[in-house]
Amino acid sequence: MKILKFVILKSLSVDCVIFGFNNNKLEVLLWQAEPELLKKFLATKEEHEQIKDIFEKNPALGSDNFWGLIGTHLPTEEDLDGYAKNILQTTTGINNVYLKQVQTFGATKRVPHFRVLTVVYYALINPDYHDFKLSPLAKAVKWFDIENLPEVIFDVKEIIQKSLVKLREEVQYYPIGFHLLPDKFTLTQLQTLYEVILDKKLDTRNFRKKIQNMGLLVDTNEKQTNVAHRAAKLYAFDVNIYNKLKEEGLNFRI
């Protein structure tokens, strides 16, 4: 692979919390980096000692038991939003996903050996809809149920939890939940998605009434196939209405 040469901001990093919806569960994508390739990717020869100091003390690079969020330190010549998108593309091969900044994590001892501020974004994708192209930088990439996370580095669990809170807030005002669904979906799938994200049971009649009153859904005139139960109608979302609601917001307090 081509090794890029740039200077990184040692005290500033970017992490991506990638949410997916699979088997009626909300999941998060975690990774383990390939240590030697990551060091070469991030550092010039002149920065070797600086990079060594940062990464040698990262537990995820010394053990297969630890997982981390997809992210890394910010190069001096990159802007935050653009680099977050670049991280996703480089690591997973995914382009054009919904990406939203959560907050900056800056507790003094969140990274024990060095003071690091981390700007966190969350992304929404459908795991079945994307074909991951594993980066050479990644030793492993895996989906985990957010209720059953593995051993993670530093404050990753706190970051995931606060990103989930942000998602729960925004999904009630913006139609972003559709990014977690396939192109065609049933009303039951849509309701289940919202129930999982919001962690509460919803009244089916009220939920469907609110959704349909938004004019956001398009009846595809198709039904499910190869299902054991009665086939349900398949819907898609209206792209134009979606873009309008994404800009203006919606009142979707359930």
C-alpha positions as CSV (number, residue, x, y, z in Angstrom):
1,M,0.0,0.0,0.0
2,K,1.1,3.6,-0.5
3,I,2.4,5.2,2.7
4,L,1.2,8.8,3.1
5,K,3.5,11.3,4.7
6,F,2.0,13.9,6.9
7,V,2.3,15.5,10.4
8,I,-0.4,14.5,12.9
9,L,-1.8,16.5,15.8
10,K,-0.7,14.4,18.7
11,S,-3.3,15.8,21.1
12,L,-6.3,15.6,18.8
13,S,-8.0,12.5,17.3
14,V,-11.2,11.7,15.4
15,D,-13.3,8.6,16.2
16,C,-16.4,7.2,14.4
17,V,-19.2,5.4,16.2
18,I,-20.7,3.4,13.3
19,F,-24.2,2.1,14.2
20,G,-26.0,-0.6,12.2
21,F,-29.3,-2.4,12.6
22,N,-29.2,-6.1,12.2
23,N,-31.5,-9.0,13.4
24,N,-33.7,-6.4,15.2
25,K,-30.7,-5.2,17.2
26,L,-28.6,-2.0,17.2
27,E,-25.0,-2.8,16.7
28,V,-21.7,-0.9,16.6
29,L,-18.7,-1.5,14.3
30,L,-15.4,-1.9,16.2
31,W,-12.0,-2.7,14.8
32,Q,-8.5,-3.9,15.7
33,A,-5.7,-2.1,13.8
34,E,-2.6,-3.8,12.3
35,P,0.0,-2.1,14.5
36,E,3.0,-1.9,12.1
37,L,1.0,-0.8,9.1
38,L,-0.8,1.8,11.2
39,K,2.4,3.4,12.4
40,K,3.8,3.6,8.9
41,F,0.5,5.1,7.6
42,L,0.5,7.8,10.3
43,A,4.2,8.7,10.6
44,T,7.1,10.0,8.7
45,K,10.5,8.8,9.7
46,E,11.2,12.0,11.6
47,E,8.1,11.4,13.7
48,H,8.9,7.9,14.6
49,E,9.5,8.5,18.3
50,Q,6.4,10.6,18.7
51,I,4.2,8.0,17.1
52,K,5.8,5.2,19.0
53,D,5.0,7.0,22.3
54,I,1.3,7.3,21.3
55,F,0.7,3.8,20.0
56,E,2.9,1.5,22.1
57,K,0.8,2.2,25.1
58,N,-2.5,1.6,23.4
59,P,-3.8,-1.8,24.7
60,A,-5.6,-2.6,21.5
61,L,-2.2,-2.8,19.6
62,G,-0.7,-5.2,22.1
63,S,-3.5,-7.7,22.6
64,D,-6.3,-9.4,20.6
65,N,-8.7,-9.0,23.5
66,F,-9.3,-5.2,23.1
67,W,-11.3,-3.4,20.5
68,G,-11.6,0.2,19.6
69,L,-13.6,2.7,17.6
70,I,-12.6,3.4,14.0
71,G,-10.5,6.5,14.1
72,T,-7.0,8.0,14.5
73,H,-5.1,11.2,15.1
74,L,-5.9,14.2,13.0
75,P,-3.3,15.3,10.3
76,T,-2.5,19.0,10.4
77,E,-3.7,19.6,6.8
78,E,-7.1,17.9,7.3
79,D,-10.4,19.4,8.4
80,L,-12.5,17.5,10.9
81,D,-15.6,16.6,8.9
82,G,-13.6,15.7,5.8
83,Y,-11.2,13.5,7.8
84,A,-14.0,11.6,9.5
85,K,-15.4,10.7,6.1
86,N,-12.0,9.7,4.9
87,I,-11.5,7.4,8.0
88,L,-14.7,5.6,7.1
89,Q,-13.8,5.2,3.5
90,T,-10.2,4.1,4.1
91,T,-11.1,1.6,6.8
92,T,-14.4,0.1,5.5
93,G,-14.6,1.1,1.8
94,I,-17.9,2.9,2.5
95,N,-18.8,6.2,0.9
96,N,-21.8,8.6,1.2
97,V,-23.0,7.6,4.7
98,Y,-24.9,9.7,7.2
99,L,-22.3,11.2,9.5
100,K,-23.0,13.6,12.4
101,Q,-20.7,15.1,15.0
102,V,-21.5,14.1,18.6
103,Q,-19.1,16.1,20.8
104,T,-15.5,16.4,21.9
105,F,-14.3,14.2,24.7
106,G,-11.6,15.9,26.7
107,A,-11.4,14.4,30.2
108,T,-7.8,14.8,31.5
109,K,-7.2,11.1,32.2
110,R,-9.3,9.5,29.5
111,V,-6.1,8.4,27.8
112,P,-3.8,7.5,30.7
113,H,-0.4,8.1,29.1
114,F,-1.1,11.4,27.2
115,R,-3.7,14.2,27.0
116,V,-5.8,13.6,23.9
117,L,-9.0,15.4,22.8
118,T,-11.2,13.2,20.7
119,V,-13.9,14.6,18.3
120,V,-16.5,11.9,17.9
121,Y,-18.9,11.4,15.0
122,Y,-21.7,8.8,14.6
123,A,-22.5,7.1,11.3
124,L,-25.6,5.1,10.3
125,I,-25.5,2.3,7.8
126,N,-27.3,-0.9,7.0
127,P,-24.8,-3.8,7.5
128,D,-26.6,-6.0,4.8
129,Y,-26.6,-3.2,2.3
130,H,-22.8,-2.4,2.4
131,D,-20.0,-4.7,1.2
132,F,-17.1,-3.9,3.5
133,K,-13.7,-3.7,1.9
134,L,-11.3,-4.3,4.7
135,S,-8.4,-1.9,4.8
136,P,-4.8,-3.2,5.1
137,L,-4.7,-1.1,8.3
138,A,-7.3,-3.3,9.9
139,K,-6.5,-6.6,11.5
140,A,-10.2,-7.2,12.2
141,V,-13.5,-5.4,11.9
142,K,-16.6,-6.8,13.6
143,W,-20.2,-5.8,14.5
144,F,-21.1,-6.0,18.2
145,D,-24.5,-5.7,20.0
146,I,-24.4,-2.4,21.9
147,E,-25.8,-4.3,24.9
148,N,-23.0,-6.9,24.8
149,L,-19.7,-5.1,24.0
150,P,-16.3,-6.8,24.2
151,E,-13.3,-5.4,26.1
152,V,-12.6,-1.9,24.7
153,I,-9.9,0.7,25.1
154,F,-10.0,3.9,27.1
155,D,-13.5,5.5,27.3
156,V,-15.0,3.8,24.3
157,K,-18.1,2.5,26.2
158,E,-18.8,6.1,27.4
159,I,-18.4,7.4,23.9
160,I,-20.8,4.8,22.4
161,Q,-23.4,5.5,25.1
162,K,-23.3,9.3,24.6
163,S,-23.4,8.8,20.8
164,L,-26.5,6.6,21.3
165,V,-28.1,9.3,23.4
166,K,-27.4,11.8,20.6
167,L,-28.9,9.4,18.1
168,R,-32.0,8.9,20.2
169,E,-32.5,12.7,20.4
170,E,-32.1,13.3,16.7
171,V,-34.1,10.4,15.4
172,Q,-37.2,12.0,16.9
173,Y,-36.7,15.2,15.0
174,Y,-35.0,14.1,11.8
175,P,-35.8,11.1,9.5
176,I,-32.3,9.7,9.8
177,G,-33.4,6.3,10.9
178,F,-34.0,5.3,7.3
179,H,-30.3,5.1,6.8
180,L,-30.4,1.9,8.9
181,L,-33.0,0.2,6.7
182,P,-32.8,-1.5,3.3
183,D,-34.2,0.4,0.3
184,K,-37.5,-1.4,0.7
185,F,-39.0,-2.2,4.2
186,T,-42.2,-3.0,6.0
187,L,-43.9,-0.8,8.5
188,T,-43.1,-3.4,11.1
189,Q,-39.4,-3.2,10.4
190,L,-39.6,0.6,10.6
191,Q,-41.4,0.5,13.9
192,T,-39.0,-2.2,15.3
193,L,-36.1,0.0,14.4
194,Y,-37.5,3.0,16.3
195,E,-38.3,0.8,19.3
196,V,-34.8,-0.6,19.4
197,I,-33.2,2.9,19.1
198,L,-35.5,4.5,21.6
199,D,-35.5,1.4,23.9
200,K,-39.3,1.5,24.4
201,K,-42.4,-0.2,23.0
202,L,-44.5,2.0,20.7
203,D,-48.2,1.9,20.0
204,T,-48.5,0.5,16.5
205,R,-51.6,2.5,15.5
206,N,-50.2,5.8,16.6
207,F,-46.8,5.1,15.1
208,R,-48.2,4.2,11.7
209,K,-50.5,7.2,11.7
210,K,-47.7,9.6,12.4
211,I,-45.4,8.1,9.8
212,Q,-48.0,8.0,7.1
213,N,-49.2,11.6,7.9
214,M,-45.7,12.9,7.1
215,G,-46.0,11.8,3.5
216,L,-42.5,10.3,3.8
217,L,-43.3,6.8,2.6
218,V,-43.9,5.5,-0.9
219,D,-45.9,2.4,-1.5
220,T,-43.8,0.3,-3.8
221,N,-46.7,-2.0,-4.7
222,E,-44.6,-4.9,-3.7
223,K,-44.8,-7.4,-0.9
224,Q,-42.3,-9.5,1.0
225,T,-41.3,-12.8,-0.5
226,N,-40.1,-16.1,1.0
227,V,-41.6,-15.4,4.4
228,A,-43.5,-17.9,6.6
229,H,-46.1,-15.4,7.7
230,R,-48.5,-13.3,5.7
231,A,-46.5,-11.1,3.3
232,A,-46.5,-7.4,4.3
233,K,-46.3,-4.4,2.0
234,L,-43.0,-3.0,1.2
235,Y,-42.3,0.8,1.4
236,A,-39.5,3.1,0.4
237,F,-39.0,6.7,1.5
238,D,-39.6,9.7,-0.7
239,V,-36.1,11.2,-1.3
240,N,-37.4,14.7,-1.9
241,I,-39.6,14.7,1.3
242,Y,-36.7,13.2,3.2
243,N,-34.3,15.9,2.2
244,K,-36.9,18.6,3.1
245,L,-37.5,17.1,6.5
246,K,-33.8,16.6,7.1
247,E,-33.3,20.3,6.6
248,E,-36.5,21.6,8.4
249,G,-36.8,18.9,11.0
250,L,-40.0,17.2,12.1
251,N,-42.0,16.8,15.3
252,F,-41.8,13.1,15.8
253,R,-42.1,12.9,19.6
254,I,-43.5,9.4,20.2
